[in-house]
Amino acid sequence: WVYVVDTAAHANAPEGSQRAVALVITVGGMLVFSFLVSILTDNLASLMAALKEGKDQMVLRDHTVLLGWSELVVPLIEEIAEANASEGGGTVVILSQMDKEAVESEITMRLRGKLQGTEVKCRHGAPFVMQQLELVSVRTARSAVVLSDSNRSPDEADKDALRIVLCLRAMEIAAHGSQAQVDVIDPGGSSPSRVNHILAGTRRGKLSLLPQDSRQAVAQKPHVVVEMRDIDNEALLKALAPWAEAVVTHDFIGRLLVKTALERRVADVFCSMFGFKDSEFYREKWPALVGKTFAEIPFMFDDAVVLGMQTARGEIILCPDTTETYMEGDELIVLAEDNDSYQPRADLSPAVTYEPGPVPAELRGRPAASRVLICGWRRDIADMVEELECICQPHSEVHILAPLAVEERGVRMREKGRDILSRLSNLSLMHHVGDPLARSDLGALSLEDFNTVLVVCDEEQEPDGIVADGRTMATCLLIKDIVAKRDGRGGGPQIICEMLDSRSEELMRTTQLADIIMSKKVCAGVISMIEEDQGVASLLRLLLSPTGFQVSLMSPARYFGGRPKSTPEHRRGAPTLTVDTSATRAEARSFWELTARARDR
């Protein structure tokens, strides 16, 4: 053994034969040690390479997992960090097929100083492979967000997202044995053959198709939020995974464009409600309020605005009637700064009482018809026209300027059995064939006569966000220049544009080429809210529904002149507004008193 470990020990052998044997043993020892050193070196190099590539196993709990990579990742992490700030931070793990160092470099560059204690970890791997999902401890995560690849077509990207969701479900199947069964809800026409290819590679399992009326909610941990890009694929996701919540970003932006098209600055209200930078939606049960009516409840909270409730049956009621009673099991829906920043007043007494005054004359007037110009052709432009039909006043007009031929537009708007054009009664649809980037085509329109111009991303340019955003910027610049030369007073329509890349959005805000900018950054705020509380999804759908809850901006002056009778105590921090209601008298009222008056008027 001495000859093996000591290369000079053979020199002490007394005889030549012993020295020869000792030399052979020493050389062998050198070879053995070299072999051991090479094994250790290779293993250490492999370990370091695995750490560098992000292939080592994580042991985490109650973290957020982002599966995939898209332009939404950076704004989404920023929103999650904002939500975690009140709790001292959290952990976000990204599993994507991008190079780990490239992902870490992007996160560091764009989120430096914005994480507020949240730690971001990156792992390299395919999110649709179960063994690689195990790397990020997805079983013990609080939530998982499946992101859509913006470099692929909408159908291909949604197919990949569905496959990832099935992998999450298959992990549960694998945990309960190879004979587990996947029950798929029939979304009204789907067949097993349509989803069988998605199940390929999810180990052994059996697929069965259930009728839609037999759907049962599945308790799933983590709760899953899926970004999708085609509204027609949402039903398939619900069929495959009723416990997952879909956010169709393309459809969401389209609905938001429509919601904000008819009234200036309403977009600012919506954007402030989506995400965690300002006040956000919260739902909570308050047993002490059982039996109280909504004539009292909205004025029992000093630090929250009560919007409505979600009943024990799951029905959401916004702006409930004053006679509506809060029952056991109901959840109150509020806007508040944080989930622990509000509670009812200790004595449950309302801070404001009042007597409603006469309804202002302007409230009884009929809103005027609108003229809206859409520059570009979106995939869901037929849905946008249909929703504009629901919210526009009679005799309104919607004009579309795009290179697409009029005949082809009619064919696309009738796809999948739609017959929108024959159902238009409130608005007239006007087609203009031309390029929104051409001054001559834009100049042929009376731009100054429109209330709103919507500059949207062309369907053909959607895969390349930078190119599409460049076209949008140029169109906005041309519109502003044409209107400025025709109307030296600086008036003209409000310009609402759609941006695909968050970096382009920052440039647009700096240069002020558009009045309102809708981008996927808004979608990131929505996804983060659903990731935090999956029940918020139903509320957001109701807010964006064309026939649901409406958001309007009103001048406070219209709620003065009544017969207020306020309690001596005012809410802390409530701003006071003073409005001249006559030539000789000024009236000052707090925000909460105006809220009380507006509720019944």
N, C-alpha and C positions, 0 to 999 in steps of 0.2 A: 504493500500500500504506500510505503514511503517512496518507492521508485515511481509510483504512478503520480503522486502529488508533487514530488520534488524533482525537478529536471536535473539537478546536480548530485543527487544522492548516489548514483552509480559510480561516481569517482572514488568513493570510499570502499568499494569492494576489493578484498585482498588479492583475488586471483583474476586472471584475464577472462576465464570462462564465465565467472560470476559477473564480471563487468559487462560482457557481451549480452548475457541474459538480462541484466539490469538495464542496459541501453535499450533493448527491444521493449521491455516493459515501460520504460520512460517514454519512448516514442508513441507507444500505444496509449499511454495516459494523456499525452499531449493531444492525440487525435480525439480521445473521448471528451476531454475538456473543450476542445474546439467545437465538437459536435453539440455539446450542451450549451455552449455560449451561442452558437448559431440558432439553436432552438429558442433560447430565451430572447435573442435579438429579433427573430422573426415574429414571435408571439407579441413582444412589446411593440414592434412596428405595426402589426395587425391591429392591436388595441388602439394605438394612437391614430391609425387610419380610420378605424371605426368611430372613434371620438370625433375626428375631424369631419367625417362624412355624416355624422349624426345617425349611426346605426346601432347605438347601444340602447339597452332597455331602460326605461324610466319607471320610477316608482312614485306615483303622485296620487292625490285624491282631491276632489272638489275643484278641479281646474277646468279651464275652457280649452277645447281642442278645435283647431281650424284645419279642416281636411281639404287640401288643394291650395292653389295659388291663383289669385286674380287681382285686379286693380282695387277690389274692395278690402283687401287684407289690411293695408296701412290705416285707412280711416276707421275700419272696424276695431282694430286694436286700440286706437286712440279713444274710441267711445267706451270700450270695455275698461280701459284704464281709468277713465273718468268715473265710471260706475263703481269701480273698486276702490276709488280714492278714499271714500268715507270709512272703509274697513282696513285701511293701511296698505292696500294693494292686493294683488292676486297673482295667479300664474296662467299664462297663455302659451299653449304648445302648438306649433305649426308642423304638420306633416304634409310634405309636397314632394314632387319629383324634381323640383329645381335644386340646383346645387346649394348645399347648406351655407357655404360661405357667402354666396351671392345673396341669399335671403337675409342673412344676418347683416350684411353690409347695407342692404336696402332699408331694413328696419332701423339700423343705427343712424343712417343718414337722414331719414325723414321723420323719425320720432325722438330725436335727441332732446331731452328735457321735457318730454310730454307724457312719460309713462307713469308718473306719480306713485312710484312704489311697485308697480306691476312688473313682474319678471317675464320675459319672452324667451322661450326655448324653441329651437328648431331641430327637426329631424328629417332626414332624407328617406323617402320611400314612396311606394304607390299606395294611395289611400284605399284602393279597391282590393288589396290583398290583406286577408285577415291577420296573417302572421306579422305584417308590418303595422297594422293597427294596434297590435299588442305593444309595440314599442312606445306608444304615447299613453299607455294606461287608459284607454278609452272606456273600459268597463267601469272605472271608478271616477270618471270625469263628471263634473256637474252638468255640462252641456257640450254638444258637438255641433259645429257649423260646417255644412258641406257647401263648398264654394264652386261656382261654375267657371269653366275655362273659357275666358273671353276670346281666345284665339281659335276656337272651333265654332262650327255652325250651331245654332240654338238646339236643334234636335240631337246632334251628337253630344253636345255638352250636357244636355238634360239626361241622355242615356247614361253617361258616365256618373252623373249624380245619383241616378236611381240604382246603379250598380253598387255605389258606395253605401247607400242606405241598406241595400240587401245584405251587404257584408256585415253591417252592424247587427242586422237581425240574425244573420247566420252565425255570428259569434255566440249568440244566446242559444241557438240550436245546437251548436257544437258542445256547449257547456252542459246541455241536458241529454246528450246522447245522439247517436247517428240516426235514430229512427224518428227524430222530431219532425213535425209537419209545419209547413209554412201555409197559413191561411191567407188568401188574397181576396179582398173584397171586389166584387164585380162593379166597375165604375159605369155600368150601363153600356155594354157592348164590347168590353174587352174580352179577350179569350186567353186561355193558358198559353197558347203559342206566342202571343205577343210579349209575354213576360218570361217565358222559359229561358231565352238566351241571356237574360240579365242574371238569372240564378246560376248560370254556368260557373263552376269554380268555387261555389260556396259550400263545398263538402257535400256529404250525402244528406238529402232531405227530400220531402215529398211536397209537391205543389197541389193545392186544391183551391178552387174558385168558389167563393161564397156569394150569395145574393147580397145586395147592398143593405137590405133591411135587417140583416143579421150581424151588422157591424158591432163589434165590442171594442171599447177603448182598451188599449194595452198599456199597462204601466211600464214605462221605459226609463231606464237610467243609463246613460244621460238622456235628457230630452234633446231632441234633434231639430235643428233648423236647416232647411235646404234652400239654397239659392237656385232658382230656375229661370229660364229665359224665354220660355214659350208657355203662354197661359193654357194651351190645349193639353199640355203634359201634366198639369197640376192634378187632374182627376186620376191619372195613373199613379202618381205618388200616393194619393190618399187611398187608392186601392191596395197598393203594396204595403204601405206603412201608415195606418190611421193615426199613429202616435207622433208622426213627424209633422212639422209645420212648414209649409212652403212660402217663400217670398219670391214672387215673379217680378224681378227688378224692372224688366222692360215694361210690363203692364203697370207696375206701380208708378213709374215716372210718367207714363202716359196719362194715368188718372190724375196725378198731381198737376200736370200741365193743364188739363181740362178744368180742374177745380179752381185754379188760380187765374184762368183766362179772362173771366168776366169782371173781376174786381181787383183794383190795384192794392198791392201790399199784403194781400191775404197769404201769399206764399211765405212771407216772413213769419206769419203766425204758425203755419204748418211746420216750417223748418225748425222753429224754436221748440215745438212739441216733440219732434222726432230726435231722439238721442238723449244724452245725459248732461249736456253742457248747461242747460237751463233747467226749468221745471219739467217734470215728466209725469207719466201716468202711473198711478199706484192703485191697487185693489186691496182692501183689507176689511175684515169683519169687525164690527163694533157692537158687542152685545148690549152695551149701555144705551144704544140708540133704538133698540127694538121697541116698536110701538110709536115712535116719533114720525111725523109727517115731513115732507119736503118743503113745507112752509116754514119749518124751524131748522132743519138739519143744515142747510147751506150756510147759516149764520152762526153755527156752533164751533166752527174751526177758524182759529186766528191765522194759521199759516198754510192754508190749503184752500183751493177753489174746488167745490164739490160739483162734479159734472153729471152724476147719475149713480146708477147701481147695476150690479149683475145679480139677478135673483138666484135663489137656490136651485131653480130649474135650468139655469144657464142663460136666461134671456137678458140681454143688455138693454137698459132703458136710459137714454140720455135726455137731459132737460125734462125730468119727470114732472107730472102735474103736481101742484101744491097739495093735492089730497092724497097723493101716493104715500103709502105707509111702509116704513122700513121693517121687514120681518126677520125672524130668526133664520140664519143661514145665508142671508143676503150679504153681498160685499159692496162696500161703498167705493165708487170710482172718483178719484180726485187728481188734480194737478198740484204737485208739491215739489219742493227742492230735493228731498230725500225721503226714504221710507221711514226714517225715525225723526223727521223734522216737524211732524204735525200730530195732533191729537185733539179730541173734543175739549171744549172748555170744561173746567172742573165742575161747575154747577149746571152744565148743559143748558145755559140760558143763551138765547140769541142776542147778538151784540147790536142788532139794528131792528127796529120795528118801524113801520111806515104805513101811510095811507096812499094808495096809488092815485095819481092825478089824471087828468084827461090825456087821451092818446094824441100825440102830436100829429098835425095834419099831414106832414110829409110821410108818416108811416102808412097812411091810407092811400097814397098814390101808387100807381102801377109803374114798375121799373121799365126803362126804355129798352127797345130792341138793341141787339149788339151786332157788330161787324167784326169778324175774326178772320185773320189771314194765316194760313199754315204754309210755311216755306219748307218743302221737302216731303218725302214720302216714307212714313214709318210702316213697319210690318202690321201694326195694330191700328192703322188710321181709321179703319171702319169702326172699331170700338170707340175711338175718340169722337168720331162724328155722332155715334149713337148716344154717347154720354152728353155731348153738347146739346143734342136734341132734347134731353131730359131737363137741362138747367137753363136753356135760353128762353127768352120771352118770344112770343109770336112775332113773325116778320123779321126775325134775325137772319143774318147771312154768314155763311162760312165759305171762304175762298181758299182754294188749294193751288199753289204754284209749285210745279214739279216737272221734270223732263218727261215723265211717263205719259204715254198717249192716253187720251180720254177713254178709248175703248178698253184698253188694258186695265185702267183703273176700275172700270165697272166690273170687269171679270174678277179682279182681286177682291173687290168689296163684296162680291157675292159668293166667295169661296166658303166651303163647309156649310152650305145650306143657308147662309145668311141672306136676308132680304131687307137690308137696312134702308135702301134708297126709297122703297115704296112706303115706308113708315114715317118719313119725315113730314111733320106738320108745323112745327114751330120755326124751322129754319129752312132756308134755301141753300143748296149746295152749288157753288160756282167753280168751274174748272178753268185753270189757266195753264197752258203748256209752255214751259220755259225753264231757264236755268236760274235758280236763286243767286248764283254768282255773277250773272250778267246784269250790268247796270240798265241796259235797254229793256230787259224783261221786267225788272223791278220798277223801272221808271214808268212803264206803261200802266201801272196800277196807281190808284189814288191812295197812296200809303197814309197820307195825313188824315184820311177819313175813317181809318180803322180804329177800333178801340184797342185791339191787341194784335200783335204779330207773334206767332209761335214759330220759332226756328228749330226744326227737329232734325235728327240724324237720318240721312237717307238709308234705306234698307241695304243698298249695295255697298255702302261705306261702313256698315256696322262692325265688321271684323277688325278694321284698323281704326282704333279710337283716335289716334293722333291726327290721321288724315281727315277723319270726319269732323273733329274739333276745329281743324284749320279751316274747313269749308264753312262751318258755323260762324267762326269769328269774322271771316270775310263778308258773309251775308249780313251780319249785324252791323258791320262798319259801313257797308253800302247803304243799308236802310237809314242809318243815322245821318249819313251825308246827304242823301236825297231829300229827306224830310227837312234837314237844317237849311238847305238851299231854297226849298219851296216855302218854308215857314220860318222867317227870321226870329220869331218869338221863342224858339226853343221848345215848342210843343211837340205834338205827334203821339203816336200810339205807344203803349208800353210794350217793350220787347222782352219776351220770355224765351230763353234758349235752353237747349239740352246739350250737356257736355258729357262725354264718356270717360275722360281722363281727369283725375282730381288735380293734376298739375296744371292742366288747361283751365280748370275752374279758378285757380288762384290767379292766373294771368288775366282772366276775364274780369274778376272782381277788382283787380288793381287798375285796369284800364277803363272800367265802367262802360264797356261796349253794350251791355244789356242791363235792363232794370232788374230782372230776376233770372237766376241761374239754377237750373235743375240738373243734378248730377248724381252719380252713384254714391257720393258722400252722404246724401240724404238717405239712400237705401241702407248704408252702413248703420246709420242711427236707428232705423227701423229694425234691422236684424239684431242689433245689440239689445234693443228693448225686448224683443221676443225671446232672445237668448236668456235674458234675465228673468222674464216672466212670460211663459208660453201663452198664458191666457190673454195677454194684451193683443194678440193677433186678431181676435174677433172684434175688438174695439177699433183697431186700425182699419179693418175692412169696412166697418160701419161708417167711419169718418170719411172714407174715400168713395163710398157708394154714392151714385148720382141722385138717388132717392132717399138717402139717409140724412144724417146729421149735417147741417150746413153751418159754415163759418163765415161771418160777415164782419166788416169793420164799420162801426157807427160813430158819429160825432157825439161826444158827451152832452153837447148842448141840447140835443133832442130830448134828453131825459130830465131837463130842468123845468121849473115852472109848475111842478105838482104841489102837493100839500104834504111835505115830509114831516114826520114826527119821530125824532131819533132819541134813543136812550142816551143818558149822559156819557156812558162809556163808549169810546171808539176803539177799534182794533189797533193794536200797536203797529206802527209802521205804515198805516194806511195812508196813501197819498190823498191830498185834498185838492180838488179842482174848483176854480172860481170862474164862473161864466156870467157875462152880462146878459140878463134876461129882459131888460128894458132900458130905457134911456136914463133912468134915475136909480136903478137898484141892481146890485150884483148878488148872486147867490153862490155860496160855497158849500160843497158837499164832498164827502169822502168817496173813495172808489166803491166801498161796500154799500153805501147808500144808493149810489147809482146802479149797482148790481141789483139791489132790491127793487128799484123802480123798473129797470129794464126787464126783469123776469116776467112781470104781468102785462107789460105793454107790447 
